[in-house]
Amino acid sequence: MDDLGFIVGSYAVTLVAVGLFAWSVVRRSRRLAEQVPPEDRPWT
């Protein structure tokens, strides 16, 4: 039980890092999607 703070802190840092990375990928993809002409967008 001595390492509980380290374990919980590690999980918290990992989750925050993954969340920030996912947010940046979604943000970048939305910005890039605006540059694609409408006729070349297979997702719409």
The 8 nearest C-alpha neighbors of each residue, nearest first, counted from 0:
[[1, 3, 2, 4, 6, 5, 7, 8],
 [0, 2, 3, 4, 5, 6, 7, 8],
 [1, 3, 5, 0, 4, 6, 7, 8],
 [2, 4, 6, 0, 5, 1, 7, 8],
 [5, 3, 7, 6, 2, 8, 1, 9],
 [4, 6, 8, 2, 3, 7, 9, 1],
 [7, 5, 3, 9, 8, 4, 2, 10],
 [6, 8, 10, 4, 9, 5, 3, 11],
 [9, 7, 11, 5, 10, 6, 4, 12],
 [8, 10, 6, 12, 11, 7, 5, 13],
 [9, 11, 13, 7, 8, 12, 14, 6],
 [10, 12, 8, 14, 9, 13, 15, 7],
 [13, 11, 9, 15, 10, 14, 16, 8],
 [14, 12, 10, 16, 11, 15, 9, 17],
 [15, 13, 17, 11, 16, 12, 18, 10],
 [14, 16, 18, 12, 13, 17, 19, 11],
 [15, 17, 13, 19, 18, 14, 12, 20],
 [18, 16, 20, 14, 19, 15, 21, 13],
 [19, 17, 15, 21, 16, 20, 14, 22],
 [20, 18, 22, 16, 21, 17, 15, 23],
 [19, 21, 17, 23, 18, 22, 16, 24],
 [22, 20, 24, 18, 23, 19, 17, 25],
 [21, 23, 19, 25, 20, 24, 26, 18],
 [22, 24, 26, 20, 21, 25, 27, 19],
 [25, 23, 21, 27, 26, 22, 28, 20],
 [26, 24, 28, 22, 27, 23, 29, 21],
 [25, 27, 23, 29, 24, 28, 22, 30],
 [26, 28, 30, 24, 25, 29, 23, 31],
 [29, 27, 31, 25, 30, 26, 32, 24],
 [30, 28, 32, 26, 31, 27, 25, 33],
 [29, 31, 27, 28, 32, 33, 26, 34],
 [30, 32, 28, 33, 34, 29, 27, 35],
 [33, 31, 29, 34, 35, 30, 28, 40],
 [32, 34, 31, 30, 35, 29, 36, 28],
 [35, 33, 32, 31, 36, 30, 37, 29],
 [34, 36, 32, 33, 37, 39, 40, 31],
 [35, 37, 39, 38, 34, 40, 33, 32],
 [38, 36, 40, 39, 35, 43, 41, 33],
 [37, 39, 36, 40, 41, 35, 43, 42],
 [40, 38, 37, 36, 41, 35, 42, 43],
 [41, 39, 37, 42, 38, 43, 35, 36],
 [40, 42, 43, 39, 38, 37, 35, 36],
 [43, 41, 40, 39, 37, 32, 38, 35],
 [42, 41, 40, 37, 38, 39, 32, 36]]
